[in-house]
Amino acid sequence: PAKMVASGRRVPLQQATVSGVTLSSSLAATMRHLFICTLLCILTIPVLGQTTRSVPQPSQAKRSDLSTNSASVLDWANRVMANDPKVRAVAEAALVQGAGRSLPLLRRFLNLRNEDLQLKTFEIIRRIGPPAIPLLVDLLRNESDSIRRSAVDVLIDFAPSTEGIQPALRRALRDEDSIVAGDAARALGALGKRASPSVNALVNTLSHEDPYVRIYAAEALASIGPNAATATHALAEALRDPAPGVRWAACEALASIGPAAQAAVPQLIEALQDEFLYVRIFAAGALGSIGPKTQSVREALKAAADDPALRNE
């Protein structure tokens, strides 16, 4: 069988011969399955062992023992944090290749409360990709602020595969940690118009006490675009926010909504006089996107053109 695998030959499922005996298709399929499982076990363990002579090797235990056996967890942690870069590379590659099967072990790594191991664990989770989303959703409820922050940060990069976990991201908008809440808004914004079901939650977040959260809530609404039209009133109010970044982001969101944001025109005209240049620039852009449907808009834009810094906009 090893020669067949090495040469790329396949044994037909319908018929197989062992020592000259012809087997039925079902029995042949069963034996082929057992052979593949055995081959995988044979190939996996020695590969790790070839580069980990200085690190204690895990016993050949059942697959579930990787996540439940403390000695095995510590052994894998030692591999991931080994000084030898080859040892680390082999261990990380094995965990990434294991994908969903590695997640219980990675969860146990986080329970060890080692900051360096925690950072490395999230690097591996990021490499695993969307199959790690269920674990990350669970980690959004972790008692550790740093773990919740890392989890939601990774989820930002997994869009659009995160479309189905919007309820968890909306819950994270209310997290007691402002960085988690703000990055949850970023994760929703990364979905673009797919985040339309979360518009109301983002509107509520525009009143968050932390400007970091308010900025990214407005940015997320900007990413959603015309489907965020119901946020027009709240965004118009945000044009008077004490933080210039929030006012700027609100202008951007209203510009993205376009003509449906007509109700915000009076506040946008006021924003043309904002003390911060970029707020004035984005207010002008929003008025252009909405369209000069009234004489007051045209007059306001003509007056704004007297500002040399704003003229081109």
N, C-alpha and C positions, 0 to 999 in steps of 0.2 A: 504493500500500500504506500509506503514512503516513496518508492520510486515512481509510482503513479502520480502522487502529488507533485513531486519534483519536476516531472516531465509534463505536467499539465493534463494528463489523461484523466478521464472521468469514468467511474464505474456506473453503467446504466442501472437505473432504479428497477427496471422491469426484471432484470436477471443478474445474478452475481454468482461467481463460482469460488468456493473456498475448498482447497485441497481436492479439486475435481468434483465437488458436490454442488449441484445446481439448487439455488435457494428460491423460494417464492418471493414475489415482489415485496410483500409486506415485511417479511423477515429480512430481506436484503436492505430495505430502507431503514429498518431498525438498527441493523448492524452498522450501516453507513453512518447513521446519526451517532452511535456510540463511538465509532472510530474517530469521527471529527471532534467530538467532545474530548476524547482521550488525547488526540493530537494537539488540541489547543492547550490542554493542561501541561503536556510535555514541553511545548514550545515556550509557554509564558514564563514559567518559573526559572528555568536556566538562563534566559535572556537577562533577567534582573540580576541573577546571581553572578554573571560574568563580570559585572562592574561594581559589585558591592562587597568585595572581600573583607573590607574593614568594618562593615555594618552587619549586625546580627540578622540572619535571614529568617523570614517568617516561616512558620511550619506550614506544611501543605495541608491546609485546613479547608473546610467547606467555604464556598464563596461568601455565605452570610457571616462567617467569622471575621471578615475584614471590617465589618462595622460593629460587631458585638464583642469581640475579644479584645480586651484592653492591651494585651501584649502585642497583638497584631497592629492595633492602631498606633501605638508608640513606635513600633518598628517602621511602619510606613512613614510616620512623621519624621523619624530620624533620617530616612532616605530623602525625603523632600527637603530637609534642612541640612543635608550633609555638606561638608566643606568641599568634597570632590565634585566638581561641576558635572562630570560624567554620571555619577551616581544620581545627582539631582535630575539631570536630563532624562535618564532612563525611567526614574520613578514618575516624573511628571508626565512623560509620554504615555506610560502605562495607564495612569489615571485619566488622562484626556481620552485615550482610546476606549477606556471602559465606559465613558459617558454616564448614562443613567445609573449603571451599576456601581459607579464610584461615589455617587452622591451621599449615601449613608456614611461612608468613611470620611468624606470631606466635612460633613456635619459634625462628626466626632472631633475632627481637627479643631473646629471653632470652639468646641467645649473645653479645650485644653487651656484657653485663656492666654495664649502666647501671641503677642502682637505680631512678631515677625512671621510666625506660622500662619496667622490670620491673613496677612497680606499675601503670602504665597498661595494660600487656599483660594482666595478670590481671583488671583491670576489664573489659576487652574480652572476655576469655574468659568471665567471669561472665555478661556480657550475651548471649553466644552461647548459653549454656545447655548442656543435655545432649549436643548434638552434639560438644562439646569434651571429653567424658569420655575418649576414647581418648588424646588428647594429655596430659591430666592424669595418667592412669595411667602413661604413659611418664615423666612428670616426677617421679613418686614415686621414681624411681631416679636422679634427677639428683644430681651430686656436691655441689651447693650446698644447704646447709641451708635458706636462705631460700626457694629455689625449691620445695623439697619442702614446706616449711611452707605456702606460698601455695597450692600445688596441692591439698593435702589439705583446707585451709580452704575452698576453693571446692567441693570434693566434698561437704562436709557439707550444703551448700545444694541439691545436685542430687538428693538422695533424693526419691522412691524409685527414680529412674532408675539409681542406683548399685547396685541389688541384684545385678546380674550381675558386678560387679567385686570382690566380697567377698574372693576370693583375694588380690588386690592390697592391699586394706585390711588383711587379716590379716597379710600380710608387713610392712606399714608399722607394725604394732603392735610389731615388733621393731627398728624404726629406732633408730639410735644417738642420734638427737636426741629428747629426751623430749617436746618440743612436737609433733613429727610423730607420735610414737607415741600421745600423748594425744588428738590430734585425729583420728587414725585410729579410735580407740575412739569418739569423738564421731560420726564419720561412720557407723560401724556402728550406734550407738544411734539415729541419725536414721532408720534403716530400721525400727525397731520390731520386731515379731515376724518380719519378713522376714529379720532377721539371725540367726534360729535356727541356721543352719548354722555360725555363728561363735561359738557359746557356749563351746566348749572353748578356743578361742584367747583369748577374753576371760577365762576362768577362769585360764589361765596368766599373763595380764597382771596379775592381781590381786597377783602377787608381784613386780612391777616395782620397781626401786629408787627410782623417783621417785613421790612421792605424787600428783602431778598426773595421772600415767598411771593409777595405781590408782583414783583417784576416778572418772575417766571410764570405766574398765573396768566398775566397779560400776554406774555410771549407765546404761551401755549394757545391762547385764544387767537392770536395772530396766525399761528400755524394751521389752525382749523379753518380759518378763512370765512367765506360767506355763510357756512353752516353755523357760525357763532353769532349770527345776527341778533339773537335774543339777548346777547351780552351788551348791546349798544348802550343802554342806559347806564349800566354799571361802569362801563369803560369811559363814558362821558364824565361821570363823577370822578373817576380816577385821574382825569386831566387836572384836577386840583389837589392831587396827592402831594404831601410835603416832600417826597423823594423825587428828584428829577428823573431818575431812572424809570420809575413807575409811570410818570407822565409821558415819557418818551415811548415806553412799551405800549401804553394805551393808544397813543397816536398810531403806532405801527399796526396794532390790532384793528383799529377803525379803518385804516387804509386797506387792510386785507379783506375786511368785510365788504367794503365798496359801497355802492349805491344804497344798499339796505341800511346803512348807518346814517342816513339823512338826519335823523333826530339829534345827532351829536354835533351838527354844524355850528350852532351858536357857541358851544364850548371850544370847538376847534378854532373858531375865529378869535376867541379870547387867547387861546394858546399861541397864536401868532405873535403875541406880545410877551411871551414867557422870557424870564431872565436868562434861561439857558438856550444857547444857540441850537443845539440838536433837537430840543423840544419844538422850537419854532420851525426847524426844517421838516421834521416829521409831521407837524400839524399842517404845513403847506402841502406836503405829499398826500396826506389823508384827504384834504379838501379836493385835491385833484382827482383822487381815486373815486371819491363819492360823486363828484361832478358839480360844476357851478350852476345849480338849478335856480338859484335866486340871485338877484342883483347884489345883495349884501355880500355874498361869497366873492363875486368878481371884484367888488370895491375893496374888500379886505385883502385880497391877493395883490391888487394893484398897489395898495398902500404898503404891503409887506415888501414889495419889490424896491421900495426906496431904501431898504436896509441892504447895504453892499454885501454883507455876509449871506444874505438870504435871497438876493436877486436871482441867481441862477435856478434856485429851487422853484 
